[in-house]
Structure formats: structure tokens, C-alpha cells
Amino acid sequence: MKRLFGWGLMALLLPVGACMAQSRGSESETKPKSGLLTPWDGRAFTRQDSLRGSITPERAWWDLTYYDLSLSVDPGQKAISGSNTIGYTVLEPANRMQLDLQPPLEITGVRQDGKPLAFTREGNVYFITLESAQQPGTYREVEVAYGGHPREAVRAPWDGGFSWKQDSAGLPFVATSCQGLGASAWWPNKDHMYDEVDSMSMRITVPKPLVDVSNGRLKAVSETDSTSTYHWVVANPINNYGVNVNIGDYVHFGETYAGEKGPLDVDYYVLRENLDKAKAQFRQVPLMLEAFEHWFGPYPFYEDSFKLVEAPYLGMEHQSSVTYGNGYANGYRGTDLSGSGWGMKFDYIIIHEAGHEWFANNITYRDIADMWIHESFTTYSESLYLDYHFGTEAANAYVIGLRRNIRNDSPIIGPYNVNQEGSRDMYFKGANILHTLRQLVEDDALWRSMLRGLNQEFYHQTVTTRQIEDFLSARSGKDLSAFFDQYLRTAKIPRLEYRRANGQLEYRYTQVVPGFDMPVRVFLDGEAHWLFPSAQWKQEALPENTALMWDPNFYIQTQALPPGQP
């Protein structure tokens, strides 16, 4: 590219250090709100939405540090009971704490220092009254007992909760999923993404002969005549929806992957009946790790290992315990989402859900309105997997093919502070936004360093969209503000209108935000050439017999106008 498109020397103006993620417990991009909020996309939000989605005063004063979750699961009764000890550091004096637990589950008691505490309930929220205002800088714990019949997933993982299924032998096959819905659907916690716990312990008790598989590493198994308790420990920060329980007649096999940071333990837990299928299909896991460590940097959770666990639903990105239910076949349930043929070269769930270990679990959105950070980068990672193993042409064909699934119904970014995500276009459109940005960077070594840099700069942190935008602008040396405003904050696709007459090519953008002047690459008689459109008509010489082809790797619409049409 011959020049930057209105993007200046942003690398000089905006130091990368300005992009540092906010520490857990700090304020969000927008201030918390309560009560009835401004409608968004035809929807009005309630106080419950605000309590769930904002950093309320009852959340802001304490910094989450540790969870110790103990849970007994009764598949026969579809019931659970247990407790969660919540460790936290006091940031400022306060004596009223918000915890979250969704009906029909109920908190049955809260204790601190062995003494019972009073609490009240407001919908999905419990307010705990501590004995006195606590001192800043101190570490404290509260123990929360709870139980009941948790919400049953209707269409997991999109409509989450507990999935109570059976295997072919009639044994229970049980799993949790809760992104968007919230982990408070099945255990009490601080259910907002801005504050990740630093580490976690889980003790899950199940009837014999069933096995529980959860996050982190298995430290111990204790048994009674009728039950087994599996003790899992997570050494790294983990977001709430990444925590999971998987219960079944599992068998285990594994391997060691020679990764960038050294040996990585890779473990597989599958139903006994599917062991042979899994041993064949899961050969893709080392291929995934090789490709993603190349593009994104080291796997972010070496201390906790990598696990792929069969589940009774399609799959989910649970941290170090990725769930799998794609039927041991390539594609997405045996189909190619792109229609290009390249989607059948890999198992969609293995590649996509494992890609979330970098974008979702390592780099985590602070507010679900910015869910594109998870889904756009991870959907784009599918094409990067193809790029690494099959070449750039295959990767391009795949991501361009995904455009057939884009609806452009509403903006990719949703409203803040009400637990509301934006358009589902965050998947396929989001991948194409990043693919377009790769063309604009015009340097694959730099592009790779930007992707790896994201995972270094925001390692184990929660982030906002603005931080991601600023980082990419700084590293690319281009002002990307109008680019992201166009693609993330509107549902309009830039339309490039053009006409040819008298040896000239005239062109301009319509349907664009102010300041949008993204260059595009064209091919003139097969030779690459850059155009620099804006909202104003521009022109340059183009002989009448010159063949003109627009580069399809840019996500824009092109419209040919008759000569002389205004």
C-alpha cells in the first residue's frame, strides 16, 4: 500500500502502553445504571438486567480472589447441593455484598468467620449484610451454602444450564453450559465478567461408577461405598462461564505436546463407547496447538493442562476443559459453514472451541456487549488454522465463504451494563472484519506479531473493545477508529460506487460513517493496484480496455454505475 488512509502515524501518537488492560475490580467503560434503561434495538431493560450486567456498588468494593466450590450432583433427582467459599480482597470500606444465584436454586446460608450472616433476595441477586465495614487491603472469605434443582438446559449451549442426558448404556451423561445465561444458573458467585477469580478449587461428588471432569488438574479422588469425589484445582485466572462440570462413564487417554513453553499435558475424556472414534478424531488437537501457538503465541494455561471432554451437546470453550459433541466428524455437524469445501478439512468444534483458549479465556471481555472479542477472533482463527496447514488461498476461500451467513441485522457491539450481547454477526462478519484488516496491514509478519501481541499485552486479563482497537491501531501504525466504528457500531456495509468513462475510473464510498476512507486493492489487467476512496468522488486514469477486478478479500459491496450518473 502506497500510503496510509487518513490513518496517520498512530504508532507515534499512541504508545502501546496506553492499551494496558484495566485491573480486575476497576470501573468499566460506562458507569453502572439501575432501573429502566434506554431501549436498544427495540428492547427495554429492567433493574434485573442492570443488577446482572453492571458493576454495582455492592460489587465494586471487593476484588474477587478465590473460589472453593464443593458440589454433590444427583442425576437421578436432577438435583445439586453444596457450598462455595468466596475469597476476596477489600478495596474500600463497605458491609453490603452482592452475590448472584438464579432460581430455582436457593442460598440456604451464608457464614463469615463461623458466624451466620443475614441476606435478602431480589430476583437473581442476593445481598449479604456483613457484620461491619471491612478494612481495605484485607483478605476475607464468605461461605455460601446452596442447593435445589438447577435450570435444565433446553438447547445447550445456547440456552444453558444443566444437561441431564444418558449414554447408550443408560448411564447418566451430565454437563453444564452457561455463557450469557451466567454461571449463577448453577452456582453462587460474583457473576460479572470484569472480575475474574485468581485461582479456584472444585470438589465434585458423583454416584459411582460415574466420573467428573472439570477445569484445571485433577489433584485427588476420594471414595465412599456409593460416591466418588473429584478434586480439581485451577492455578490460573478463570472467568465464571468457563467453569464446568462434566459427568459420565468416561475413559481417559492423553499425550504430551511439545509446545512453545515446553511439554504440555493434553488429556482426553470420552464416553467408553466412543473411545476408538475419539482416538482417531482427536489427532487434530496437536495440529490445532501447532497452528494457534504459531499465530497467537503459547497456549495460555500450561499450568492447568489442556483437556478435550465429550459432552451431551455441541461444545463450549470451558477453560482447560473444552467440551466436545460434534459427532466425531469434520465440519460443523458434518457440514461446511463456508460452502467452500475447506470447512470439511477440520473438526469445527475442536478448532473453534479450542481457539477460545486464546480469545475468551486468556483475553476476556469485561462486558458481554463486547462479545465480538471472543467470537470474531475465534471464528477468524478457523481460517488461520487452514492458512497454517493448507495455505493462504484455502484460508481466504473459507473466510470469504462464511459471508453467506451474515445478516447485517444490528451492530456487532451491544448495549453496555445490561448483560446483552450484540448481533450474532460477531461470528462470520467479525471474522471478515479481521480478514479485511489483515489485507490493510499488508504484512503477514506484522499481522502475526499483532495477534501474538494481543495475547501478551492482555495475558489473563479482561478487556474492553476500546483497548483492543487502540492496541491494533498502535501496532499497525494506522488510525482504525473509523474502521471499527463502521464495522462494529453500525450494521451498514461500505458500498463502493464506481463508473468508467472517457479513460477514467471514478469512485466513492456510500453507507459509511464520517471519516471512513479505507483503501481497497483492485487488479488491473491482473496487476495489484490500491485505490483510496472516501465519501467524495475521486478519479484516476484507467484505459477503456483495462480489465478491472475488485479484490474479494475486502468486506465491502461494489456497485457499478452507468457513465454520467450522479
Buried (B, 14 or more C-beta within 10 A) or exposed (E): BEEBBBBBEBBEEBEBEEBBBBEBBBEBBBEBBBEEBEEBEEEEBBBBBBBBBBBBEBBBBBBBBBBBBBBBBBBEEBBBBBBBBBBBBBBEEBEBBBBBBBEEBEBEEBBBEEEEBEBEEEEBBBBBEBEEEBEEEEEBBBBBBBBBBBBEBEEBBEEBBBBBBEBEEEBBBBBBBBBBBBBBBBBBBBBBBBBBBBBBBBBBBBBEEBBBBBBBBBEEEEEEEEBBBBBBBBBBBBBBBBBBBBBBBBBBEBEEBEBEEEEBBBBBBBBEEBBEBBEEBBEBBBBBBBBBBBBBBBBBBBBBBBBBBBBBBBBBBBBBBBBBBBBBBBBBEEEBBBBBEBBBBBBBBBBBBBBBBBBBBBBBBBBBBBBBBBBBBBBBBBBBBBBBBBEBEBBBBBBBBBBEBBEEEBBBBBBBBBBBBBBBBBBBBBBBBBBBBBBBBEEEEBBBBBBBBBBEBBBBBBBBBEBBBBBBBBBBBBBBBBBBBBBBBBBBBBBBBBBBBEEBBBBBBEBBBEBBBBBBBBEBEEEEBBBBBBBEEBBEEBEEEBEBEBBEBBBBEBEEBEEEEE
